[in-house]
């Protein structure tokens, strides 16, 4: 095995080809050893954590000859380029805009790509209706396939054929087609409520679209396709009920496989292979954790012979194949960290090589011509301390070449470790928790309890994450509990969080802090609670219910009154369907549970918030409208406890402008230093 570490070479080639001068940090030239020892190492700036990554994504072409990447190197905007892996040089710059970023891209055969655009420097509808373009691999014959509905794009190309309307999104790229992609046209009522999607096959050369929805059940919400792009599964959703429909290869009609309430699915369709095998996930009948299996069409139920299960975790992964739906080469699954089990002996051996070459990391392998002597593989390598690197492996010469770092300004050696544990909450339920600890010996440190948003998501992953690493770089231990209601840890864990906003979900956060104190990670007298969205809500309710635990709180884009979530507010992106069916199940019924919702409303309980609070909103937030922030600010002012207030007028549900991300990080740092040091 030869390791040719040429990452700097590829980046230098890119910079030179794009007309950008590489910058190097030479440092002082005549510092004495004593001076070097005496000078403390400066803290990495906020921009190192919160600026856009150097490499957004990288994908091999079907032949493995070409590598497409989205990168912001040398530009304020993300561009799309293609690199020639045989010549090891830039092949073409396909898309570079002065007022937009390339958001997503995909290979369509070996000669063409499609891409969409977004404004990644604005969180006010940054990726709504991002359009679609096709382009030859060499950058020629660019064609707009779908219009863009965004006022911020000014550098637009015009083409002779009329593109599709903006309400079309890329849905699927068939592996067995060289010119077609599958689009979803989103439809709405006259009042603007979503109805469903119409699937269409779109030729990226001619721009011609043909419907795939004729005869299909509707209104369709989700689709699954086989490798040829034929629809096999359609999921419909109406009045809180989900119906799963199936069409077998060679059949015209559709068959109902299941009908159930939104949160009582007996199984969930995942993907279909070329032979018409339907893979599904289902709760294990004993543990409730989701497992991967196949659907048995003879019995009309998922097979009891599970393919993959991971005790303590829901299955979150997929079968790995060179082409979607092709022969399975292995299975990829995320437990505490991601892992891949290979069925193919060559790829198993390659995984072992990658893990030796890049130890202590997750090394995700994607290969092309996987069963051939000239196989090419892309390795995406990362850890809790390392933001990631991309490498190329060529089987013909057993060679390794580094493409580049995801974040070149981050010194992985100085980053913090992120660990995973479980503890027993006060009622005995097992709660997962992530803990990020600054370098150095374990000791009780000032701590930030960072509560994830959602809340019905998995919050933590074993990877480098900006907020946790930034706080750890400033000397704080970071505790991130996966409170009940979080997903990824089994049905029982998710179900236990229903209607528990501000109640047992809040107790889990407090119990995670108690665990960290007992384990010796946290100085109990120096703790702040923080979070965004639901995490912001939990921050506020932590100050209401457990004031003795926290010196301060930081809440941004926060839900401040659950009752507002059931009201239509101008500019909200919450649908009537969500307010009518999902929220009453998960949060509480606005009429039957009115007393509980008032008791767990930070606005209604504002007089009980006594600790210093940093409260921040985006002026164009569509998920949690600014009214939430204004009402709490006014209530705290009336109670004589005005918060430290930040408003970014052009931001939405979170901060997208790089200058705002860095600005907020610096304000957060100053606020914590004032109250925890």
Secondary structure, 3 states (H helix, E strand, C coil): CEEECCHHHHHHHHHHHCCCCCCCCCCCCCCCHHHHHHCCCCCCCHHHHHCCCCEEEEEECCCCCEEEEEECCCCCCCEEEEEECCCCEEEEEEECCCCCEEEEEEEECCCEEEEEEECCCCCCCCCCCCCEEEEECCCCCCEEEECCCCCCCCCCCCCCCCCECCCEEEEECCCCCCCEEEEEEEEECCCCCEEEEEEEEEECCCCCEEECCCCCCCCEEEEEECCCCCEEEEEEEECCEEEEEECCCCCCCCEEEEEEECCCCCCEEEEECCCCCEEEEEECCCCCCEEEEEEECCCCEECCCCCECECCECCCEEEECCCCCCCCCEEEEECCCEEEEECCHHHHHHHHHHHHHCCCCEEEEEEECCCCCCCEEEEEEECCCCCCEEEEEECCCCEEEEEEECCCCCCHHHCCEEEEEEEECCCCCEEEEEEEECCCCCCCEEEEEEECCCCCCCCCCCCCCHHHHHHHHCCCEEEEEECCCCCCCCHHHHHCCCCCCCCHHHHHHHHHHHHHHHCCCEEEEEEEEEEECHHHHHHHHHHHHCCCCCCEEEEECCCCCHHHHHCCCCCCCCCHHHHHHHHHHHCCCCCCCHHHHHHCCCCCCHHHCCCEEEEEEECCCCCCCCHHHHHHHHHHHHCCCCCEEEEECCCCCCCCCHHHHHHHHHHHHHHHHHHHC
